[in-house]
Amino acid sequence: MKARVLITGAAGFLGSHLCDKFFNEGFDVIAMDNLITGDLRNLAHLNGKENFTFLHHDVTNFTHVSGRLDHILHFASPASPIDYLRIPIQTLKVGSIGIHRLLGLAKDKGARITIASTSEVYGDPEVHPQTEEYWGSVNPVGPRGVYDEAKRFQEAITTAYHTYHGIETRIARIFNTYGPRMRLNDGRALPAFIGQSLRGENITVFGDGSQTRSFCYVDDLIEGIYKLHFSEETRPVNLGNPVEITILDFAKEVLKLTGANVKIVHKDLPTDDPKKRRPDITRAKDVLNWSPTIDRAEGLKRTFEYFRTLSKEDLHKNEHKDFAAYIKK
């Protein structure tokens, strides 16, 4: 009998890749999404297949799955700045009410649950690189607070359920990830840079571009999440690529890759934008035997090839492209 897994946020970027992973590993996959930011096209290749079911449902409402349920992965949440600034209440609800519903479901079914946390729990860090022991520097009432604090609460209630009720929990602290199925205009650097290049627009870098990020290709991340879920590690685990690069240098890499005849222009840095971001993945190496294997050049090439296949309508779809102006509203 196949093990059954529920994946929330299944029509999103990471959720859809997780559906692929568990389906290919022989699981009976139940995909759940309210489609507030997800896209059913990300799951079209699985639609109609045996052992795959899609449920259009909002996890902040009562959530029930009939029959046995062995595993839950909670990846339902707006993840890009544009999304969580546009729908702040829903972002807070899915990280509080939503996780409460799913932890209750895990308790009822005796299922193991992995939650998608984020490097944003570290805020604008005073410790670099960031280790799991660092508690972070977060502004709870700033524009990013709706996302940061939702994820911090999610970690707290998950830990409480593990400690008090004894359910099996795993916490993945996910750093910047990229790859196919990202939305072009969601406020994150990589899709924004590639989208602007493909449209023949100048590439927008916020501030002087000296802020750093560390970019992990999606295949590596999904493998890390899978290993974490089936490990015995209940503490938070950083998952990301520790190779750090400034945003300005990253924009230059994308410009070289795309060959676009455009310029790099600068705009004001958004409020509370983290100045540095790089994971310490010592714990992941030690307890999961995991580290990224796909370098940035190869990952960018694969991602660019995916974006080149998008329709003209997708390429020009407006999702508040002027992030700096939007975040200061």
TABELHU-V103293 format. One record per residue. N is the residue number from 1. RES is the residue in one letter. PSI is psi in whole degrees, 0 to 359 (NA if undefined). OMEGA is omega in whole degrees, -180 to 180 (none if undefined). NEAR is the number of other C-alpha atoms within 12 Angstrom. Layout:
# TABELHU-V103293
N/RES/PSI/OMEGA/NEAR
N/RES/PSI/OMEGA/NEAR
This chain:
# TABELHU-V103293
1/M/128/-178/10
2/K/140/173/18
3/A/146/-177/22
4/R/134/-179/31
5/V/136/173/41
6/L/126/178/49
7/I/115/178/47
8/T/156/-173/48
9/G/30/-168/44
10/A/337/-179/49
11/A/4/178/42
12/G/186/-178/36
13/F/296/-178/41
14/L/320/-178/43
15/G/319/-179/44
16/S/324/177/44
17/H/326/176/37
18/L/321/176/43
19/C/316/177/45
20/D/313/-176/35
21/K/309/-177/29
22/F/324/176/36
23/F/314/-179/30
24/N/337/177/17
25/E/1/173/18
26/G/15/179/18
27/F/156/168/28
28/D/110/-170/31
29/V/125/172/40
30/I/112/-178/44
31/A/130/-177/47
32/M/134/179/42
33/D/143/175/40
34/N/358/175/29
35/L/22/177/28
36/I/327/173/27
37/T/345/-179/31
38/G/169/-177/35
39/D/120/-178/25
40/L/339/178/27
41/R/335/178/19
42/N/341/-179/30
43/L/5/-173/35
44/A/326/-178/19
45/H/344/178/16
46/L/344/-176/28
47/N/131/179/23
48/G/352/180/11
49/K/146/175/17
50/E/145/180/16
51/N/19/172/26
52/F/128/180/31
53/T/134/175/28
54/F/132/177/33
55/L/120/177/26
56/H/101/-172/23
57/H/146/176/26
58/D/118/-175/31
59/V/352/175/40
60/T/350/171/29
61/N/171/178/20
62/F/129/-175/17
63/T/122/-179/26
64/H/141/174/24
65/V/123/-179/31
66/S/147/174/13
67/G/194/-177/16
68/R/146/174/22
69/L/121/-174/30
70/D/328/-173/33
71/H/145/175/39
72/I/135/171/50
73/L/116/-175/48
74/H/100/-180/49
75/F/20/179/46
76/A/108/175/48
77/S/139/166/51
78/P/135/-174/44
79/A/343/-179/46
80/S/153/-180/40
81/P/319/180/37
82/I/318/-178/36
83/D/308/-173/33
84/Y/346/172/34
85/L/332/179/32
86/R/324/-177/28
87/I/67/-174/23
88/P/323/-178/29
89/I/316/179/21
90/Q/325/179/29
91/T/314/178/38
92/L/322/-178/32
93/K/319/-178/29
94/V/334/177/40
95/G/358/179/41
96/S/291/179/33
97/I/317/-178/28
98/G/312/-180/37
99/I/326/177/46
100/H/316/178/32
101/R/315/-174/31
102/L/325/175/46
103/L/323/175/45
104/G/320/177/30
105/L/317/178/32
106/A/319/179/36
107/K/316/-179/26
108/D/321/-175/24
109/K/349/-174/25
110/G/34/-176/23
111/A/152/171/31
112/R/139/-178/40
113/I/133/173/47
114/T/132/179/48
115/I/147/176/50
116/A/101/169/49
117/S/195/-170/42
118/T/157/174/40
119/S/344/180/47
120/E/346/175/43
121/V/342/178/41
122/Y/349/180/42
123/G/217/174/35
124/D/95/-162/33
125/P/146/174/28
126/E/356/177/19
127/V/133/-176/22
128/H/130/-7/24
129/P/171/-174/31
130/Q/125/174/37
131/T/163/-180/31
132/E/340/180/30
133/E/345/-180/21
134/Y/132/-175/24
135/W/346/173/20
136/G/169/179/27
137/S/88/-170/25
138/V/138/173/29
139/N/106/-174/24
140/P/340/-179/24
141/V/9/174/15
142/G/174/-177/23
143/P/332/179/29
144/R/353/-175/38
145/G/328/-178/32
146/V/327/179/36
147/Y/311/-177/43
148/D/311/-176/43
149/E/330/175/35
150/A/318/-180/39
151/K/324/178/45
152/R/318/176/37
153/F/319/-180/30
154/Q/318/176/43
155/E/319/-177/37
156/A/314/-177/28
157/I/328/176/29
158/T/316/178/42
159/T/321/179/28
160/A/319/178/21
161/Y/324/177/28
162/H/315/-177/28
163/T/316/-173/15
164/Y/318/-175/15
165/H/349/177/18
166/G/18/179/21
167/I/156/-179/30
168/E/117/-177/35
169/T/150/175/44
170/R/142/-177/40
171/I/114/179/44
172/A/115/174/45
173/R/104/-170/42
174/I/127/175/45
175/F/176/-174/42
176/N/125/-178/39
177/T/147/-178/39
178/Y/165/177/44
179/G/184/178/35
180/P/147/180/30
181/R/0/169/37
182/M/152/174/40
183/R/140/-174/41
184/L/316/-169/41
185/N/56/-177/32
186/D/11/175/35
187/G/357/179/37
188/R/153/-168/35
189/A/306/-172/41
190/L/305/-180/47
191/P/328/178/38
192/A/314/-179/42
193/F/314/-179/45
194/I/317/179/46
195/G/315/178/43
196/Q/319/179/37
197/S/315/-178/34
198/L/331/178/34
199/R/356/-179/28
200/G/23/179/20
201/E/155/174/22
202/N/146/-180/24
203/I/129/-177/38
204/T/121/173/38
205/V/129/-179/35
206/F/139/-174/34
207/G/205/179/23
208/D/359/178/21
209/G/8/-179/30
210/S/346/177/23
211/Q/146/-174/29
212/T/154/173/33
213/R/165/178/39
214/S/118/-169/37
215/F/127/-179/38
216/C/132/178/39
217/Y/144/-169/41
218/V/323/-180/39
219/D/320/177/34
220/D/315/-178/33
221/L/315/-179/39
222/I/321/177/36
223/E/321/178/32
224/G/318/178/41
225/I/316/-179/45
226/Y/315/179/34
227/K/320/179/28
228/L/315/-177/40
229/H/324/-177/36
230/F/12/175/25
231/S/182/175/26
232/E/15/-176/19
233/E/116/-180/25
234/T/349/177/30
235/R/161/175/30
236/P/144/180/38
237/V/124/174/45
238/N/131/175/47
239/L/115/-179/48
240/G/178/179/46
241/N/122/-176/40
242/P/1/178/35
243/V/117/-171/28
244/E/146/178/28
245/I/147/175/26
246/T/154/180/27
247/I/324/179/35
248/L/314/178/28
249/D/325/178/24
250/F/318/177/34
251/A/321/179/42
252/K/322/177/29
253/E/315/-180/29
254/V/319/180/36
255/L/318/178/32
256/K/319/-179/23
257/L/315/-175/26
258/T/335/-179/29
259/G/18/-178/18
260/A/143/179/24
261/N/68/-179/18
262/V/171/-179/23
263/K/165/170/22
264/I/123/179/30
265/V/156/-176/20
266/H/141/174/21
267/K/168/-177/18
268/D/144/179/21
269/L/132/178/25
270/P/157/180/29
271/T/134/175/25
272/D/21/178/28
273/D/124/-179/35
274/P/137/-178/34
275/K/331/-180/32
276/K/147/178/31
277/R/111/176/40
278/R/128/-178/38
279/P/143/163/41
280/D/114/-175/31
281/I/26/179/34
282/T/316/-179/23
283/R/317/179/28
284/A/321/178/37
285/K/317/-175/22
286/D/313/-172/16
287/V/339/-179/23
288/L/348/-172/27
289/N/45/-176/19
290/W/139/167/27
291/S/155/-178/33
292/P/148/-180/31
293/T/345/-177/21
294/I/117/-177/25
295/D/166/-172/23
296/R/323/-179/31
297/A/315/-180/20
298/E/318/180/20
299/G/318/179/29
300/L/321/179/33
301/K/314/180/26
302/R/319/-178/24
303/T/318/179/34
304/F/319/179/35
305/E/323/177/19
306/Y/312/-177/24
307/F/331/179/33
308/R/341/-180/23
309/T/354/-177/17
310/L/154/180/24
311/S/162/177/15
312/K/325/179/15
313/E/315/178/11
314/D/320/-177/21
315/L/326/-175/28
316/H/8/179/22
317/K/130/-176/19
318/N/115/176/20
319/E/56/-180/26
320/H/63/-174/24
321/K/332/180/30
322/D/80/-174/28
323/F/318/-177/33
324/A/318/179/27
325/A/323/-177/18
326/Y/318/-175/23
327/I/341/-179/29
328/K/5/178/20
329/K/NA/none/15
